[in-house]
Amino acid sequence: MPRDAGRADVLTVLRSATAGEHEQVESTLGLMDPELSRDRLVCVLGRLHAFWRSAEAGLDDWARREPADAASVTWSRRRRAHLFARDLAALDAGDGPAAGPRLPAVEDTDQALGRLYVLEGSTLGGTFISRHLADLPTLGPDVRVGAFSPYGTETGAMWHAYRRAARRRVAAGGNADRLVGAARDTFAALAAWCAPVAVDA
């Protein structure tokens, strides 16, 4: 983990520090595969649903302790586990693994923003994934997967709001190293959790 990340722009540090994990997750999931099958999509959605449940549970605990901080980043609007469940139902599938991974507790707002960097950052590439899935003939014309692009035309605005919150936290004295560390831990946990559905598995 970079030391004294607060000396540089925290978003720049986050992007650099998590680049390897980010690439690993994208490669593992393989959602942009032009031959992505319905069964494989269901398998991936099930793993992601379980992961998001675990990740959001930790953030809900934080939000109960720090309601003002949670409101400042509009946490209540950023939940997505229910959207993965809705997509699985649309595909006539179960919810996936009954229990998700055990993630570290979210101890403070620095760590909450680190976890959110991973969850919210996924909505940027998610817009491309959603378009790709919409064109897959294996899904049929009546199935639209929504969890990857939860904000629609507001994706950019929601991401910029997160970026402002992270920078504001660090500028106000937040611990940038803890923020970056939580992001790396979340990415590493996501990569490990999704490893069983790797394309080459």
C-alpha positions as CSV (number, residue, x, y, z in Angstrom):
1,M,0.0,0.0,0.0
2,P,1.3,3.5,-0.8
3,R,2.5,5.4,2.2
4,D,1.2,8.9,2.8
5,A,-1.2,8.7,-0.1
6,G,-2.5,12.1,1.0
7,R,0.4,13.8,-0.7
8,A,-1.0,13.0,-4.1
9,D,-4.6,13.2,-5.4
10,V,-6.3,10.3,-3.7
11,L,-8.2,9.3,-6.8
12,T,-5.0,9.1,-8.8
13,V,-3.4,7.0,-6.0
14,L,-6.5,4.7,-5.9
15,R,-6.4,4.1,-9.6
16,S,-2.7,3.3,-9.6
17,A,-2.8,1.2,-6.5
18,T,-5.7,-1.0,-7.6
19,A,-4.9,-1.4,-11.3
20,G,-3.6,-4.9,-11.0
21,E,-6.5,-6.2,-9.0
22,H,-9.0,-4.4,-11.3
23,E,-7.5,-6.0,-14.4
24,Q,-7.6,-9.4,-12.6
25,V,-11.3,-9.1,-11.8
26,E,-12.2,-8.1,-15.4
27,S,-10.3,-11.0,-16.8
28,T,-11.8,-13.4,-14.4
29,L,-15.4,-12.4,-15.1
30,G,-15.0,-12.2,-18.8
31,L,-18.3,-10.4,-19.2
32,M,-17.3,-8.8,-22.5
33,D,-16.9,-12.2,-24.2
34,P,-18.8,-12.2,-27.5
35,E,-19.7,-15.8,-26.8
36,L,-20.8,-15.4,-23.2
37,S,-23.4,-18.0,-22.5
38,R,-26.5,-17.6,-20.5
39,D,-25.3,-20.2,-18.0
40,R,-22.0,-18.5,-17.5
41,L,-23.7,-15.1,-17.0
42,V,-26.0,-16.6,-14.4
43,C,-23.0,-18.1,-12.6
44,V,-21.2,-14.7,-12.6
45,L,-24.3,-12.8,-11.4
46,G,-24.7,-15.3,-8.6
47,R,-21.2,-14.7,-7.3
48,L,-21.5,-10.9,-7.6
49,H,-24.9,-11.0,-5.9
50,A,-23.3,-12.8,-2.9
51,F,-20.3,-10.5,-2.9
52,W,-22.4,-7.3,-3.0
53,R,-24.6,-8.6,-0.1
54,S,-21.4,-9.0,2.1
55,A,-19.9,-5.7,1.0
56,E,-23.1,-3.8,1.6
57,A,-23.7,-5.3,5.0
58,G,-20.4,-3.8,6.2
59,L,-21.3,-0.5,4.7
60,D,-24.7,-0.6,6.4
61,D,-23.0,-1.1,9.7
62,W,-20.9,1.9,9.0
63,A,-23.9,4.0,8.0
64,R,-25.7,3.2,11.2
65,R,-22.6,4.5,13.2
66,E,-21.9,7.5,10.9
67,P,-25.3,8.5,9.4
68,A,-24.1,12.0,8.4
69,D,-21.1,10.7,6.5
70,A,-23.3,8.0,4.8
71,A,-25.8,10.6,3.8
72,S,-23.1,12.9,2.4
73,V,-22.2,10.2,-0.1
74,T,-25.8,9.2,-0.7
75,W,-25.1,5.6,0.4
76,S,-28.8,4.7,0.5
77,R,-29.0,5.2,-3.3
78,R,-25.9,3.2,-4.0
79,R,-27.0,-0.3,-2.9
80,R,-27.1,-2.8,-5.7
81,A,-27.4,-6.3,-4.2
82,H,-31.2,-6.2,-4.9
83,L,-30.5,-5.4,-8.6
84,F,-28.3,-8.5,-9.0
85,A,-31.2,-10.5,-7.4
86,R,-33.6,-9.0,-9.8
87,D,-31.4,-9.9,-12.8
88,L,-31.1,-13.4,-11.6
89,A,-34.9,-13.7,-11.3
90,A,-35.3,-12.3,-14.8
91,L,-33.0,-15.2,-16.0
92,D,-35.1,-17.7,-14.0
93,A,-32.1,-18.4,-11.8
94,G,-31.5,-18.8,-8.1
95,D,-29.7,-16.2,-6.0
96,G,-26.2,-17.9,-6.2
97,P,-24.2,-18.8,-3.1
98,A,-26.2,-18.6,0.1
99,A,-23.3,-16.9,1.9
100,G,-20.8,-14.4,0.5
101,P,-17.2,-13.9,1.5
102,R,-16.2,-12.7,4.9
103,L,-14.9,-9.2,4.4
104,P,-13.1,-7.0,6.9
105,A,-15.3,-4.8,9.0
106,V,-15.7,-1.2,7.8
107,E,-14.3,0.6,10.8
108,D,-14.6,4.3,9.7
109,T,-15.5,6.6,6.8
110,D,-12.0,6.3,5.3
111,Q,-12.5,2.5,4.9
112,A,-16.1,3.0,3.7
113,L,-14.9,5.3,0.9
114,G,-12.2,2.7,0.0
115,R,-14.8,0.0,-0.3
116,L,-17.1,2.3,-2.3
117,Y,-14.3,3.0,-4.7
118,V,-14.5,-0.6,-5.9
119,L,-18.3,-0.9,-5.9
120,E,-18.9,2.5,-7.5
121,G,-16.1,2.3,-10.0
122,S,-17.6,-0.8,-11.4
123,T,-20.6,1.2,-12.7
124,L,-18.3,3.0,-15.2
125,G,-17.3,-0.2,-17.1
126,G,-20.7,-1.5,-16.3
127,T,-22.3,0.7,-18.9
128,F,-20.3,-1.0,-21.6
129,I,-21.1,-4.4,-20.1
130,S,-24.8,-3.6,-20.2
131,R,-24.7,-2.6,-23.8
132,H,-22.8,-5.8,-24.7
133,L,-25.3,-8.0,-22.8
134,A,-28.2,-6.2,-24.5
135,D,-26.9,-7.5,-27.9
136,L,-26.3,-11.1,-26.8
137,P,-28.7,-13.4,-28.7
138,T,-28.4,-16.0,-26.0
139,L,-30.3,-13.8,-23.5
140,G,-33.4,-13.2,-25.7
141,P,-35.1,-10.0,-26.4
142,D,-37.1,-9.8,-23.1
143,V,-34.1,-10.0,-20.7
144,R,-32.4,-6.8,-19.7
145,V,-29.6,-7.0,-17.1
146,G,-29.6,-3.9,-14.9
147,A,-27.1,-4.3,-12.1
148,F,-24.1,-3.3,-14.1
149,S,-25.5,0.1,-15.0
150,P,-27.7,1.1,-12.0
151,Y,-27.8,4.8,-12.6
152,G,-28.4,5.0,-16.3
153,T,-27.8,8.5,-17.6
154,E,-26.7,9.6,-14.1
155,T,-23.7,7.2,-14.0
156,G,-21.2,10.0,-14.6
157,A,-22.8,12.3,-12.0
158,M,-22.9,9.6,-9.4
159,W,-19.2,8.8,-10.0
160,H,-18.2,12.4,-9.8
161,A,-20.2,12.8,-6.5
162,Y,-18.2,9.9,-5.1
163,R,-14.9,11.4,-6.3
164,R,-15.8,14.7,-4.6
165,A,-16.6,12.9,-1.4
166,A,-13.3,11.0,-1.3
167,R,-11.3,14.1,-2.0
168,R,-13.2,16.2,0.5
169,R,-12.6,13.5,3.2
170,V,-8.9,13.5,2.6
171,A,-8.7,17.3,2.5
172,A,-10.5,17.5,5.8
173,G,-7.9,15.2,7.5
174,G,-9.1,11.7,6.5
175,N,-6.5,9.0,6.3
176,A,-5.8,8.4,2.6
177,D,-3.7,5.3,3.3
178,R,-6.6,3.6,5.1
179,L,-8.9,4.6,2.2
180,V,-6.5,3.1,-0.4
181,G,-5.9,0.1,1.8
182,A,-9.6,-0.7,2.0
183,A,-10.0,-0.4,-1.7
184,R,-7.2,-2.8,-2.3
185,D,-8.6,-5.2,0.3
186,T,-12.0,-5.1,-1.4
187,F,-10.6,-5.7,-4.8
188,A,-8.5,-8.6,-3.6
189,A,-11.5,-10.1,-1.9
190,L,-13.6,-9.7,-5.0
191,A,-10.9,-11.3,-7.2
192,A,-10.6,-14.3,-4.8
193,W,-14.3,-14.7,-4.5
194,C,-14.8,-14.7,-8.3
195,A,-11.8,-17.0,-9.0
196,P,-14.0,-20.2,-9.2
197,V,-15.8,-18.7,-12.2
198,A,-12.6,-17.7,-14.1
199,V,-12.9,-18.1,-17.8
200,D,-10.1,-20.6,-17.9
201,A,-11.3,-22.5,-14.8
